[in-house]
Amino acid sequence: MKRSLGIFLLLLVFLAACAPGSSLTPTAPEETAAAPEDVAPSSTPTETPVNVLTICTAALPAGLFPYDGRNPAAKQNLLELIQLNIAGESPESPALLAAWPTEETGGIALQAVTVQAGEWVVDANGDLAILKQGVTVRPSGCRSSECALTWDGTQALSMDQMRVTFQLQAGLSWSDGVPLTAADSVFSFGLASDPSAPGLQWAESRTSSYSAPAGDEVLWVGRPGFTTADVGKLFWQPLPAHLFAAEADWYAIANDPIWSAPMPALGRYQVTDWREEGIRLVENGYASPLEAGGLPYGEVELQVIPELADAAAALAVGTCDVLDASYHLERNTETLNDLKANADLQVLAEQTSSWMQLVFGIQPAAYDEFYTPLYGDRPDFFGDARTRQALGACLDREAIQAAVYGGLAELWPSFVSSPNSSLTAEQSLVYDPALGAQLLEAAGWRDHDLDPATPLQAWYIGNIPAGTALSLDLVVDPSALGQQVAAIIQRSLGECGIEVTPVTLPVDQLYAPGPEGRLFGRQFDLALISWSPSPDLDCSLYESGQMPTEENGWIGTNIAGLAEAAYDAACVDANLALPSEAADALNRAEVQYLSSLPAAPLFSAPKVAAVRQEACAAVSALWGWPDDQACP
């Protein structure tokens, strides 16, 4: 380069000398200057390219208002990105709260209060009730169903009122720089508890007051008689109250266009662009000090690709980094298998709180007056709990789990999911046909002809006519999933001498109100159904008070017709347990559930996403779904 530069300079001198009007005057020789070292040419600094995570979704949410009753997968993902978790998974992880409230620190406390007739309380069954004569409640200091009393309407009555104090993390701000305060959570509670808000409002209705006694402190006070170990349900995710007029009502706030536009956030990201074809989020500069820096992606793009085939192709070539749960990959076996076979991709499953179960028709509605099998009443197949337990042992639940949702479903051990269960291996429901056969024999069912192809018959069962075959109908909806599961149930129970005949009914007929409806009219032997998540523990589904009858207008979830005081007490004690009582109370309730067995637990319906391998760990870190062990 030096040589080229020297020639170029000599050429300039030569051209200047030959130019018209120029003269060359000899001069004394000067010292030759040292040739300059090469210097790299200067350039304008360029920004480091932003690492963008592209999430493809079948459709965008209508908005991010959390209390409109609509909660699609895309909305859930967005809310997780713009919100902070209530508590971090570790001391270093970001969180809204400085510390989780506990009984030991005084963050959770019981206070005895005097109650009067006409007040809202939570009764001994865990239900909201207006206090009056005849209502059964737990007096102050009573921590189980055994000490509950029925109020006479005149005696002075004191009940425990639960108080939970939530302390916000110091120094948190919204992404527009406005400091977060406890009033933002109180504002959120006001919207959630407004009568216009859709939903059950389970936690809201059990709340006596929700206030901000200090700028960084939220105080929840419950209805007298209500206690719970799940205090996370008693804190409402803050919303930016400073964006709305103080006099704005629920409808004005819920329909404000800001919910589908750039708006302040607390979490890792904030929305900066909302278009019909997608949503753009960038890193939140005012995120928690524990959150700042180290994000795997500087930006997140939510991109709409309506058709699954197009989205799967985009994922394969890298146009998409993630296919979210809106594509319902669990229902598309062929596409799911193709994605699993691609070494560049990872399929992730999150278990939901909805679970499928095989319900036993313990007490049909026809038994409510009296049981008369000689006059046409269905035989009392399930009056003996041993028969129900036998069906549970004969049921090949592992085969069902392996067959449905590409094996991504999770078996439930009882009325709670596996991660939440307290059951030991010895207490658990297992596939054991030999045990099932023993239980059936003990209950009085005999293989009268020594032919495994024919059903067992009733012998020595006092309330079932001798010779009655153990032949049961199984009502099921027409869905492919229902039919698939029903076929496995039919096969596995048949191996224990239990004849099962699937009866497919349209959904509107199956779930029709009682007394005509097969489920809510309690007119079935076996039923294959799924329940949506419940705010209570799901053992409450089969409490005696939940049985649909003529007296209550056929409203209730206990379609099995289970009526056992021991079951009710164990379930209520688990639901009303304090954190220090929860583990033991849950174990007693789970053991009682498997003993009474109103329904054999099957599996939860998973939410399935697909992600490129290079983005897997980051996606896992962003959503905490699933844990890092799912990524290579």
N, C-alpha and C positions, 0 to 999 in steps of 0.2 A: 504493500500500500504506500510506503514511503517513496518508492521509485515512481509510482504513478502520479503521486502528488507533486513530485519535483518536476516531472515532464510537463504536467499541466501548468505549473507556475512559469516555466521557461517559455511555454507556448504563449502565455499571456504577455510576457515581456517582449517576445518577438513580434507579436501582432501590434503591440503598442509602438514599437520602433519603426515599423513599416507603415504606420498610418500617415496620411498626408499631413504636412506641416510639422512633423516631428523632427528632432535633431538628436544626434548622439554626441554627447560631450564626454570625453574621457575624464574619469575621476580617479582619485587615489584609491588603491585597493583597501577594503575594510575587512575586519575579521568576519569570517563566515560564522553566522549564528548556528548554534547547535540545532539539528533537526528536531522538531517537537515529537514527543512520544504520541503514539496513537491514543486518541480519546474517544470513548464510545459516544456515539451520537445521543443527544438528550431526547427524551420523548415524554409525552403527557402521561402521568400515572393512570393506569386503568384499574377499575374496581374488580375485586375478586368475584367471579361468578357466584351467584346465590344458588345454594343447593335447594332444589324444589322437590317436594313430595307431592305427587299427583295421585289423588284418590278419585277413582271413577265410581259413579253412583247412577242408579237407574233414574232417579228424580231428585230434585232439590226439595228441601222442606219449604213450606209456605212462609216460615219465619222462625225465629228463635224464642218467641214468648213461651216460657216453660209451663204455663198453666192453661193452655187452650185445649187440652185433651188429646192432642196429636203428637205422636212421638216416634216418627219413622227413624230408620237406621242413620240416615244422613244427619238428622237433627241431633241424635244422641252423640254422634262423633264430633260434630261441631261444638256442642255444649261442653264436651270433655276437653276440647282444646282451648276454649275461651274462659272456662271456669277453673277454680282451684279446688282440689280435694279438701274435704273438711279436715282430715288429718292425714299426715304423710305416712308412707309405709316405713320410714326410718327417720331418725332425728334430722338427717340431712335433706330429706325430700320436702318439697314445697307443701304448704298446708295453710288453710285459713285460720286454724286454731293454734294457739301457742302451746296448748297441752290438752290431751283428751280428759274430759271431766270424769272423775272417779269418786267412789264413796270414801276412799282413804284420804283424798285431798279436800273433801267437802264440796266438790263440784256437783255431786249427786247427794241429795239429802231428803229425808222424810220429815214433814212437820205435821203434828197433830192439829186438826182444825175441827171446830164444832159445826155440824151440818144441820140444816133445818128442812122441814117438809117443803117440797116444791123446788129444791135445788137440783141441778144436774150433778149426778155422781156416776161412777162406774161400779156396777154391782158385782156380786161375788162370782158371776159368770163371765166377767170381763166386758159386759155390754153397757152401753150408755143407758141411763135410766133416770127418771125424775123421782126423787126420793119421796116415798109415801108409805103408808102402812102396808106391810106384806112384802116389801122389797127385801131381798136377802143381800147383805153387804158384809164386808170385812171391817170390823171395828179397828180403831187404831191399835197397832201392835200385832195384829193378826196377819200372818204371812203364809197361810195355807187355807185350803177349802175346809179343813177340819174345824176351824174356829169361826167360821162364818155364822152370822145370826140373821134371823128374820126380824126386821124392825117392827115394833108394835105401834109406831106412830106417835107415841107420847114420851117415851124415855129419852133422856138426853143422849145424844149420839156423837161420838168423836171418831173421825176417820183420818187416815194418813193421806197427806197431799205431797206429791213428789215435786221437787224443785231441782232444776239442772242449770248450772251456770256455765256458759260458753265464753272463753276468753279469746279474743281475736289476736292473731299474730301482729306484732308491732310493725309499723312502717309500711303497711300495704297501701297501694294506690291503684285507682283505675288507670287504664292506659291513656286517658286524657289528663292525667296528673292530679285529679281530685282524690284526696285521701279517702280510703275506705273507712266507714264507721259502722257501728252496730245498728244504726238506724236503717242502713241499707238492707240488713237482714229482716228487720221489723217491717219494712216496706214490702219485702217479698212475701212475708207471712200474711200481710193484709190482703195481697192479691190472691194468694193460694186459698185463703179462708173465705173469700168473698162468696156470697150465695150464687153469684153469676158464674163462678168457676166450675167447669164440669169435673166429674170424678166423685169418689166416695168421701173425700175429705176426712179420712179415718183419723190421722194424727191431729188435724186441725180441730175436729170435734171433741177430742180428748184434752184439748188445751184450754186452761182457764185464763191464762194471760201470757203474752209474749212481748217483752219490753226491753228497752236499752237503758238500764240505770246509769251506765257510764258509756263514754264514747267508744270504748273497745270491749264492752261486756254486754252479752245477751242473756237475759234471764227467762227461762221457760218454767211455767207453773202449770201443773196438770189438774184435771178434775179430781176431786177427792175419790180415793179408791183405785185410781189408775197408777200402775207402776210397770216398768218395762226395762229389759236389759239392753234393748236396741235404741240407745239414746241418739244415735245418728239420725233417726227419723224425726227427731224433735228440734232439728236445726234446719232453717230454710236458707238455701243458697242466696247470698246477697244479689240484689239487682241495683242498677245505678239510679237511685231515687232522684239525684240532682238533675236528671234529664227531663223530669215530668213536673207539671204544675201541681201544687199541693192539693188543688181542688179537683183534679182529674179523677173520673170514676173508672171502674174496672173496664168497661167497654172502650173508653177512650184510650186507655193505656194498652189494652190487649190488641187493639187495631191500629196502633201507631205504626206508621211505615218504617220507623227506625229498627224494628225487629227483623227486617229484611234489607238492611243497609249497614254501612260502616257504623259501629257503635263502640263505646268503651268496653273493655274486658279486664278481667283479673288474671287470667291464666297465661299460658305460654304464648298464645297468639291472639291477635285481634283481626276482625274482619275489616278489610280495606276496600273491597270491591264485591258487589253482588249483582250478577247478571243472570239472564235467563239460561245461559249455557254453562254457568259455573260461578264459583265463589273463590275469592282470593283472600288468604290470611297471611299476615307477616308477623314477625317476632314482636312481642309486646315489650317495649322499652321500659315500662314501669312495672314489670313483673316483680314478684316477690324477690327479695335479696337472695333467698335460697334457690330461686328459680333462674336467676339471670345467668346467661351465658351457657355454652355447652350444648345448645340445642342441636340435634342431628340435622335439622332442616331449617333454613332461614325463612322459607315460605312454604305454604301448603296451598295447593290448588284442588278444589273440589270440582270435578268435570263431569258433566252429564253425558252418558252414553246409554240410551234407553234399552237397547237390545243386548241380551246376555252374550250372544255369539260375537257381536262387535266388540264388546268389552273384553271378552276372553282373548280375542285376537290382539287387542291393544295391550293387554297385560303381557302376552307372550313376546311381543316385539319391544316392550319397554316404554310404550307411550303412556301406559298406566303403571303406577307402582303398586297400587292396591285396588282390589275390587271389594267394595264394602258389602255389608249383609243385606242390602236392598235387593240383590240379585237372587236371594234365596237359593244359594248353591246346594244346600242340603236337599232340595227337592228336585234337583237336576243331576241325576246319577251319572249320566253319560259325560256331561261337562265336568262334573266333579272328578271323575276318574281320569279324564284327560289332564286336568290341572295337577292332580297328584302324580301323574306319570312324568311330568315335566320337571327335570332336575333343577331348572332355574327358578322354580316357584315353590311356595310353601302354602299349604292350606291350614288355616287357623280356625279353631272352633271355641266359642264361648257358650257355656251352658246357661240357659235361661231359667226362670223360676216357674215356668209352665211345665207340668208333668202329666204324662199319660198313665192311666191306672186301670186295672181290672176290678170293677166294683161288684161286690156280692150283694144280691138282693136278699138281705137278711130278713127283713120284715116288710112284705108287700102291703100296700094300702088295704087290701082285702082283709088283713089280719086285725085291723084297727078295732073292729067290733068284736069279732071272735074268729078263731081258726077252726074251720070245719072241712078237712080234706075229703070226707065222704060226700060232701055236697058241692064239690068242684073247686075248692081252694087248692092252689098249687101246694104240693108237699113242702114241708118245712125243711128244705135242704140244708139251710145254713144256720139253724137255731143253735147247733152245737159248734162252738168255736173251733173244735178239733177238725171239723170238716173244712172250715175256711183255711186253717193252718195247713191242712193236707194239700189243698189246691195251691197254696203258696209254695210249698216244698216241691210239688210236681211241676211247677211252671218253669220252663226253660227260659229264664229272663236273659241269660247270656246269649242264647241264640237270637233272641229278639234284638238285643243291642247290636250284635254283629251284623244283622241284616238291614237295619233301618239307618237312614241318613249316612250311608257309607261307613258305618261303624263309628261315627263321630258322636253319637248320642251317649249319655252318661246314665248308668243305672242309679236309681234312687234307693237308698237302703230303707227309708221309711217315708215320713211326710216332709223330710228335709233332704237337701242334696247331700252328696257324699262328703264334700269339704266341710259341711256344717254339722254332720252327724256326730253323735257321741257314742254310738254303739261300738262295743268290742266285737272281735271276730266271733266269740261264742254267742253273742246276743243277736247276730245278724241273720237275716233271711237268706238261705242258700238253696241252690238247686239240689235236692236230695230225694229222688223218687222212692228210695227204700224207706226213708222216714215218712214220706207221704202215704205209702201203703200201710205202714204201721198205724198212723193216725186214723186213716179211714177204717181200718179193722177195729180199732179201739172205739170208734164212734158208732160201729154197728153195721158197716157196709161190707158185704161178702161177695167173693167171686164164686157164685153159686154153681157155675158150670165148668169152672177151670178153663175157660176160653178167654184169653186176653183180648179177643176181638169184640167181645160183648161187654156192656157196662156192668158195673157192680150193682148189687141189689141190697135194699134195706132189710136187715134182720135184727131183731131185738132193739129197734129204735122206737121208743114209746109213742112218739107223736107223728110217725110216718108209717103208713100201711105197709105191712110185710110184702116183699116182692116188688116194691117200687124201684124202678131202675134209676141209677144216678145219671140221668140224661138231662142236659141243661141247654137252654137257648142262650146265645150270646148276641145281644143287639149291638150293631156297629154301623157307622155311617158309610157312605159309598166311596170314600176317598181311597186312593191306592194304598196309602199308608195304613189306614184302618183295615183294609182287606188283607194286607200283608201280615200284619200283627195277628189278626184273628186266625189266620191259617196256622201260624206257629203255635198259638194257644191251643187250637183244636188238636194238633198233632201231639204236643207235649202232655196235655192232660189226658189224651186218649191212651197214652202209654201207662197211665195209672188206673185205667178202668173207668175213666170219666168221659162219657160221651158228650161232645159239644157240637151244637149245630149253629153256625153263624146265621143271623137274621139281619139282612141289610135293610136299613130304613132311611128314607130321605131325612136330611138334617132338620127340616122344619117339623117333621113328624116326630123324630126322635126327641127333640128338645121342646116340644110343645108343652104348654102349661098343664098342670094336673087339673082334674083327675084323668083327662084323656091321654095326656102325654105319657110315653112309656117310662121316661126317666123321672120326671117330676111328679108323675102320678104313681111312682113306685110299682111298676108293673113289668118286672123283668127278673130273670135268673142271674145272668151275668151281663155287664155292660162295659164297653170299652170307651172311655171318655178322657178328655183332657180338661184340667182346670186352669184358669188364668191365675196369675200371682195374687196372693191375698196379703193384706197388711198384717194380719195375725199369723201365727204359726198355722200351717195347714191341717194340723190335727183338729182345728176348730170346724173344719168342713163336716165332720161326723159327730159333733156334739148333739146330745139329745134335743136341745132346743132348736137345732137347725133342721129337724125333720119336716119335710113338706107334708101338710095334712089339710083336711077340710077346714079345720078350725083356724089355721093361719093363712088360708087362701092359697094353699099349695106353694108357698114360698119358702125356700130353704135349700141348703146344699147337701143335707144328709139324706141323699136318695137311697142309701143302703138300708136305712131304717134302724141303725144301731142305737140302742138305748141302754147304756151301762153307766152307772154312777161312778164307778172307779175310773172309767175312761174319761168322763167329763172332768173329774177332779184333777187327774194328772195333766190333762191338756190345759186347763185354766191355770194351774199352778205354774206351768211352763210359760204361759203367755204373760203372767203378771209377775214373773220373777225379776228381782233386781240383778244387776251384773254379778254380784257375789253369790247369788243363788242359782244362776242360769244353768251352769254345767250339770249339776245334780238334777235339777228339775227337768231339763231337756232329756236326760238319759231315762228318767222314770217315765216320761211321756212317750218316748220312742219304744221302750220295752213294752209299755201298755198297749201302744198302737199295734205292735206285731203280735201281741197276745189276743187282742180283740179282732184285729185285722178286718176292718170294714171294706178295705180295698187293697189289692196287691199292688205295691208301687212298681212302676215299670221304668220309664226314662224321661228325661227332659228333652225338649226340642232345642237343638243348638242353633245359635246364630253363627253362620260360617262366612269367613272372608278369605280371600286369596291375596298373596303378597309376593313380590319378587324377593329372592333370597337376600340380595344386597340391602334391601330395605326392612327385612324382617325384624332384626333386633331393634331398630329405631322405632318401628311401629309398635312393637311390644313395649318399649320404654314410654312412648307418648301416651298410649292408652292403658297401659297395664293390662293388656288383653291380647293373647294370654301371657303367661309369665315367660321369662327369657328362655326357659328350658325348651320351649317349643321351637326355637330357632337354632339352627346348627351353629 
